[in-house]
C-alpha cells in the first residue's frame, strides 16, 4: 500500500519547507511540492501533515537491548528492552551493547535480540564485546565478527577509567582499535570502537595517545558518558577539536555539581564554536545506573530508559537550545553518518521511511519505522511479541 503524508514541514535535517512525502513499502519514494504527487487506481493511505513537522527517526547508538546491570548480583540484572519503549521515544534505530556482565549475557544472545527487534518493526545493529578485554565475540575475534556477521558494526562498550573495567593496558586498547579498523574495512562497515568512560582520572588519555603515536584516525573510536564529570567533559571538548566524535548520555537530571546534563554539554559545545556534527546522543537504556560510595561499594541502583532520550530532545526543541537542524543532527543524522547506517538519518527520496511527525511542542503524533506506523495520531499501534499492553 502507498502512504502519502501531505502538507508537512520537513527537516531533513535542514529545513526544506512544506512538502508531500510518498512512502512505498519501506522507503521514501518521493518528496515533492504539495499536490504534485498523483496516484490513480491504487490504494493510498493519506495522512494530513498540516501543522506538523517531519524529521528522521531517532537513532539511539547505545542501548542495552538485552538489559544491563548485575553489579549488585543476579537480582539486579535489568530487563530487556521492548519495541514499545523505543516507539514511544521516537527511536526507530538502535545499536545494542553488552556492559559489565559478559558472563550471563552473550554476544550471540545480543544478536538474537537485535533480530527480534527487527522482526517487531525496528532497525537494529549491535557491537561485539563487553566491558572487558579480551572482549567476547561470536566467531573468535572482533575482526572476523565485523567481516562475517551482518549486524555487528563495531566493538563496545569497552570500559576505560572505571573500577569495573578489566584495566586494559594501552597496548591491549590499541590492538582492539586496530582490529575494529581492519575488520571494518574488510566488512565494509564503520568498525567503530565504542568506549565506556568512568570517573577515573585517566579519562581519555589512551585516545589522545593513539592519535599522537599511531596512524589510526580519531574517527575510529568514540567515547560515551562524556558528560559524567567536568574534567572528563573538558577532555571531550579537546577530543572534538582534534577531529574526534563524542557521545553524550541522556538520563535523570544530574545529581551533583560535577555531572553535566546533555543540555548543558551541548550548550557548552555550541558556545565554544565546536562542530556539533561530531556529537551523538544516546540513552544507555535498560542499563543499570549504579551508585557507588568512596569504597567502591554499591549503595543504590536504578535503570536508564528511553523516556529521558525523548524528554531531552523535547527540551532542546522547545527551549531553542540548538537550532532545529542541529537538534536533529545530534539525535539522528550524525549517528547515521558516523556508523555508516545507509539510508538512515535524512528525509530524502530513496532513504528508509523512518520518520517522526511531531507538533510544535515536539510531541509524537506519528512514528514510522521502515514504512510501518508504530504510533498513529499519538496512539501506540505496535505490540511486541510478548507484550502485556492491551
Secondary structure, DSSP 4 states (H G I P E B T S, - for coil): -EEEEEEEEEESSSEEEEEEEEEETTEEEEEESTT-----SS-EEEEE-TT-EEEEPEEEEEE-TT--B-TT-GGGBPPPP-HHHHHHTTEEEEEE---S--SSS-HHHHHHHHHHHHHHT-EEEEEE--SSSSPP-SSSSHHHHHHH-TTEEEEEEEEESSTTS----HHHHHHHHHHHHHHHHHHTS--EEEEEE-S-TTTTHHHHHHHHHSS--GGGEEEE-TTSSHHHHHHHHHHHHTT-EEEEE--SPPSSTT---HHHHHHHHHHTT--GGGEEEE--BTSEEEEE-TTS-EEEEEE--THHHHHHHHHHHHTTSS-HHHHHIIIIIHHHHHTT-TT-SS--TTSB--EEEE-TT--EEEEEETTEEEEETTEE----TT----
